[in-house]
């Protein structure tokens, strides 16, 4: 191997070392997302949600986001979480099963 090729491997390793804390942070963020969405999933699944959706007329502080009582906000959030979970699963499975 030439020095340039070895340096290329070193550069990749250096980049990995820099990336590792971000990957670990990503795991913690994923755990937090589950913690945040689980109660929202239960809320959205409760028949009372539909009643609130139809009848609640007080203003909520949404901070510019969609209301949790809107038709699609929680559905989209839960769908996004599911899509991302599948992507993580596919990436992880491909990595640990490669030969």
CORURGI-V326545 format. One record per helix or strand. SS is the DSSP state (H for helix, E for strand). FROM is the first residue (numbers start at 0). LEN is the number of residues. Records with the same first field share a line. If there is no record, write none. Layout:
SS=FROM-LEN + FROM-LEN
//
This chain:
H=2-43 + 46-9 + 72-25
//
